[in-house]
């Protein structure tokens, strides 16, 4: 159906009255086939350039609605850059916090975006500023992990580094 609509001139950037695109609706339906067609084949926007009226990317929406397969697809894209987990809606709520609350196992994969290992240089980089941003006006990912008591998430290298950094800052 998607291919038929696009071949007959459908606009991928057309938005509903809520500001949602076809990618948002594919996430709502948890349709991986539709997401694959829209994002990979037709190059539809899906990340920070694709927000609805509430400032939610398709990743936010998927995390809020507990669409695990769709969120997993977005954060593990190979053909294009994965959807970033460190985006915030207009209320300052991070997509990563939604993932932690609704789908902790998928949040583990999202945290991998914030940690890079350079084995040839024997170094690691952590993008902690993306977790603890001034834009976050609600529960931070770190707070969500502590409240929900998810030890797997707390022992992720990014969260361990964040804990270490906070500890040094406070001591």
N, C-alpha and C positions, 0 to 999 in steps of 0.2 A: 504494500500500500504506500509506504514512504517513497519508494522509487517511482511509483506511478505519479504521485503528487508532485515530486520534484521535477520529473521529466515534463510535467505539464505546467511548470512555472511557479510552483509553490515557493514562498519565501521562507527560508530557514530562520530568518531573524524576526519574523512576525511574532508579536507578543499578545498574550491574552490581557484582559483588563487588570489582572493581578501582576502583569509584567513578565509572565512566564513564557518561555520559548518551548519549541518542540523537544529540546533536550530535557527541560524540566519535566515535561509530561512523560517522556520515556522513563525517567527516573521514578516518577510517581507510580508508573505501571510496572516498574522493575523489569523492563524489557531490554535485555542485554543485546538482542539482535537489533533493535531499533537504535540503541546507543551506538553500537558498532557502525551501523550505516551512517547515522547522522554525524558522528565525530570523525571516524576514520575515513570513510568513503567521501562524504560530502563536506568535510572540514567545518562543521558547525561549531560556533563558539560554545564553550562549556565551563570556563573557569571565571576568573575575576572580571572578565568582560561580559559575562552573562549572568547578571543579577536581576532578581525580580523586584517588585516595588518595596519589599521589606529588606532588600540588600542581600538576599540569600542566593548563593550559587546553586546549581544542581546538586553539588556535594552536600551543602547545608540541608537542602530539602530531603535528600536521601537519608541523611543521618537523623533528621528530625522525625521522619516517617518510618524509620527502621527498615530501610530497603538495603539490606546487607549486600546482596549481589551487585546491585547498581553502584553502591559506594565502593565496593571492592574493585569493580571494573574501572571506575574513575581514578582511583588512587594507584592503580597498577598499569595504567596505559603504557604501552611500549612504543607504538607508532608515533605518538605525540607526547609532549610533556604531561606527566600525570597531574590530575587536579590537585591543587595545593590545599593541604589541611589547615593552613594557618590563616584562612580568610575569615573576616568578621562581618556579621550582618549590621544593619543600621542601629541596632540596639547594643552593639559591642559584644555580641555572643559569638564565640569562635566555633567553627565547624568541628574542630577537634574535640571540644567539650561535649558536643552532641554525640559524636562517635563514642567517646568514653562512656557516656551514660547509657546509650542504646545498643552499642555493638563493640564491647571491649576488645574482642579478638581482631576486629578490623582496625581498631584504633592502634593496635600494635604495628600493623603494616604502615599506617599513616605516620607514626612516630619515626619510622625508618627514613622518611623524607627529610628529617631534621638532623640526620647523622650521616656523615660521609667518612669512609675509611679509604685512605690512600696507602695501600700496603707497600708500594714501591718506595715511598718516602717515609714509611713507618710513622704516620701521623693520622690523626682523626680531627674532624671538624664537627662542631655541634652548633646548631642554629637556634640557640636558646632565646634569642630576642624575638623569635617568631611565636614562642609559647607565652611568654610573659610580656605582652605588649601593653602600652598605655591605652590602646584602643579597647582593651578588654574591660568592659564596665560591669560584667557579671562574674559568674564563677569561672576561674581560670581552669585550664586542663589539670594542672597540679592539684588544685582544690577538689576537683571532681574525682580524681583518682583517690585522694585521701578519704573523702566522704564515702565513696562507694566501696572502699577497701578492696581494690584490685591489685594484689601483689605482683601479678605478671606485668602489669603496666608500670608499677612503681620500680621494678627492677630492670626496666628497659634502659639501655645505655644513656639515652637522652635524659630520662628522668633522674637517673643516678647522678649525672653531671649537673643537672639543675639543682638537685638536693645539695650536692657538694658546694656549688656556687652560692646558694642561699646560706648555707652553714658558714662559709667563710665571710660572707657579707655581714652576717649577724654577730659573728664572734670577734 
